[in-house]
Amino acid sequence: MPLAPNPNATAMLIRKLESIATLSDEQRQAIENLPVRTYNLAARQDIMRDGDKPSHCCLILDGWACRYKLLGDGRRQILSFHIPGDVPDLQSLHIPTMDHGLATVTKATVAFIPHESLMELTLRHPSIGALLWRDTLIDAGIFRAWMVGMGRRSAFEQVAHLFCEMYLKLQAVGLAEHYRCPLPLTQIDLADALGITNVHVNRVLKEMRGRPLITLHGQTLVIEAWDELLRVAEFDPTYLQLERRAA
């Protein structure tokens, strides 16, 4: 059965792209006309597996996801976190075999967009193709920031840097404000992302609350001292390339 356009499903993609560039009405309409199929997924469910050869890209509509790699003994390295509006597997348009996994972190709603539809879109609208390329380059910038963190920052600085990054990404698409944002991550998730133990994560979070730089209310992060968190992390948001932030 052919897929039907769903403007509601692509609204988050438009919001994400408008955080890093300006879209014309024609471009928005072209993105809205993308055919998609939406699915509701459980938490901790694979979307793509290492070695898969997908025929579509995955747009996160609600919830969080992560890229990850498993070692032979089952240890997991999280490579990135993804929020609504992200298309974490854009590279599958040009690299046919997945070299890592993509999974939900929370319950999530995702939209699958056929590769052929995205390729046709980029041929008809080269400027959108350039913008999708820009988005993958920003992903590469995030990877570099994480590499510096794991290689040279203390655990305290890594956690601070990640909190700054996630807050700004969420704020840019209208999902955070007033230094409050969702943070549906376990200490094990943080440990697997930062290359430290969950016991060390626990110590860092306790110290951050004690200073106090942050408070955690369930799955909500409240940044109590934004300027100090920036200073501790030596956080420079340039790599996120945010041009606009949602009102």
C-alpha positions in Angstrom: 0.0 0.0 0.0 1.5 3.4 -0.9 2.2 5.7 2.0 0.2 8.9 2.3 1.6 12.4 3.1 1.2 13.3 6.8 2.0 17.0 7.5 1.5 16.4 11.3 4.2 13.8 11.3 6.7 16.0 9.4 6.0 19.1 11.6 8.8 18.1 14.1 11.3 17.6 11.2 10.4 21.1 9.9 10.9 22.6 13.4 14.3 20.8 13.7 15.5 22.0 10.3 14.3 25.6 11.1 16.5 25.6 14.2 19.6 25.3 11.9 18.4 27.2 8.8 15.6 29.2 7.3 13.0 27.3 5.2 10.9 28.8 2.4 7.2 28.1 2.2 7.9 25.9 -0.9 10.5 23.9 1.1 8.1 23.4 4.0 5.4 22.2 1.7 7.7 19.7 0.0 8.7 18.3 3.4 5.1 18.1 4.5 4.3 16.0 1.3 6.8 13.3 2.3 5.0 10.0 2.7 5.4 8.5 6.1 4.2 5.5 8.2 4.1 6.1 11.9 4.6 3.5 14.7 4.4 3.5 18.5 7.3 1.7 20.0 8.1 0.5 23.6 11.1 1.7 25.5 14.4 -0.1 24.9 13.2 -1.4 21.5 15.5 -1.7 18.5 14.6 0.5 15.5 17.6 -0.5 13.4 20.2 -3.2 14.2 23.9 -3.3 13.4 24.1 -4.9 10.0 20.6 -4.0 8.8 20.1 -2.7 5.3 17.2 -0.3 5.8 15.0 1.0 3.0 13.8 4.0 5.0 14.9 6.7 7.4 13.5 7.1 10.9 12.1 10.4 12.1 11.6 10.7 15.9 8.2 12.3 16.6 8.0 11.7 20.4 10.2 10.3 23.0 14.0 9.7 22.9 16.3 7.3 21.1 20.0 6.6 21.0 22.6 5.3 18.6 24.7 2.5 20.2 27.3 -0.1 19.6 27.6 -3.5 21.4 30.9 -5.2 22.1 31.2 -9.0 22.0 30.8 -9.3 25.8 27.6 -7.3 25.7 29.0 -4.0 26.9 27.2 -1.0 25.3 28.6 2.3 24.1 25.9 4.9 23.4 27.1 7.1 20.6 24.4 9.8 20.7 21.0 10.7 22.1 18.1 11.8 19.8 15.0 13.8 20.5 11.8 14.7 18.5 12.7 16.1 15.1 15.9 14.1 14.7 16.5 11.7 11.8 19.3 9.6 13.4 19.9 7.4 10.4 20.1 9.9 7.5 23.5 8.3 6.6 21.6 5.2 5.5 20.5 7.1 2.4 24.1 6.7 1.1 25.6 4.0 3.3 23.5 0.8 2.7 24.6 -1.3 5.8 24.1 0.0 9.3 27.3 -0.2 11.3 25.6 0.5 14.7 22.2 0.1 16.3 19.4 2.6 16.8 17.0 2.0 19.7 14.4 3.8 21.7 15.3 5.1 25.2 11.7 5.8 26.2 8.4 5.0 24.7 8.5 6.7 21.3 6.5 7.5 18.2 8.5 7.3 15.1 7.9 7.9 11.4 9.5 5.9 8.7 10.2 7.8 5.4 11.2 5.7 2.4 14.7 6.3 1.0 13.3 6.7 -2.5 11.0 9.6 -1.3 13.9 11.4 0.4 16.1 10.9 -2.6 13.4 12.3 -4.9 12.9 15.2 -2.5 16.7 16.1 -2.6 16.7 15.9 -6.4 13.7 18.2 -6.8 14.9 20.5 -4.0 18.7 20.6 -3.9 18.6 23.2 -1.1 16.8 20.7 1.1 19.4 18.1 0.3 22.1 20.6 1.3 20.2 21.2 4.6 20.0 17.5 5.3 23.8 17.3 4.6 24.3 20.2 7.1 22.3 18.2 9.7 24.6 15.2 9.3 27.7 17.5 9.6 26.2 18.9 12.9 26.0 15.3 14.1 29.6 14.9 13.3 30.4 18.0 15.3 28.5 16.4 18.3 30.5 13.2 17.9 33.7 15.3 18.1 32.5 17.1 21.2 31.8 13.7 22.8 35.2 12.3 21.8 36.9 15.3 23.5 34.8 14.7 26.6 35.7 11.0 26.9 39.3 11.7 26.1 40.1 14.8 28.1 37.3 15.9 30.4 36.7 14.7 33.9 33.5 12.8 34.6 32.0 15.9 36.2 32.8 18.0 33.2 31.4 15.4 30.8 28.1 15.3 32.6 27.9 19.1 32.7 28.7 19.3 29.0 26.0 16.8 28.1 23.4 18.6 30.2 24.2 21.9 28.4 24.0 20.2 25.0 20.7 18.4 25.6 19.1 21.5 27.1 20.0 23.7 24.1 18.9 21.0 21.6 15.6 20.6 23.4 15.1 24.4 23.7 15.8 24.8 19.9 12.7 22.7 19.1 10.5 24.1 21.8 10.8 21.3 24.3 12.6 23.1 27.0 12.5 26.5 28.6 13.4 28.4 31.8 16.4 26.0 32.3 14.0 23.0 32.7 14.0 20.1 30.3 13.0 16.5 30.1 15.9 14.0 31.0 14.5 10.5 30.7 17.9 8.9 31.1 19.0 6.3 33.7 22.4 6.5 35.4 23.3 3.4 33.3 22.4 5.4 30.1 24.6 8.2 31.2 27.4 5.8 32.1 27.2 4.1 28.7 27.2 7.4 26.9 30.2 8.9 28.8 32.3 5.8 29.1 32.3 5.8 33.0 30.6 3.6 35.6 27.1 4.2 36.8 28.6 4.5 40.3 30.7 7.4 39.1 27.7 9.0 37.5 25.9 8.7 40.8 28.7 10.5 42.6 28.8 13.3 40.0 25.0 13.9 40.2 25.2 14.0 44.0 28.0 16.6 43.8 26.1 18.6 41.2 23.0 18.7 43.4 25.0 19.6 46.4 26.7 22.7 44.8 23.9 23.2 43.6 24.2 23.3 39.9 21.2 21.1 39.1 18.2 19.4 40.6 16.4 16.4 39.3 12.7 15.9 39.7 11.8 12.5 38.3 12.6 12.7 34.6 13.0 16.5 34.6 16.3 18.3 34.8 16.4 21.8 36.4 19.6 23.8 35.8 19.9 26.0 38.9 23.1 27.8 37.8 23.4 27.9 34.0 26.4 30.2 33.8 28.3 28.1 36.3 27.4 24.9 34.4 28.7 26.5 31.2 31.9 27.5 32.9 32.5 24.0 34.5 31.9 22.3 31.1 33.8 24.9 29.1 30.8 24.7 26.9 30.8 26.5 23.5 27.6 25.9 21.6 29.1 26.7 18.2 29.2 23.0 17.2 25.4 22.8 17.4 25.1 25.5 14.7 21.8 26.7 16.1 20.5 29.7 14.1 17.0 29.9 15.6 15.3 28.7 18.7 11.6 27.9 18.9 9.6 30.5 20.7 
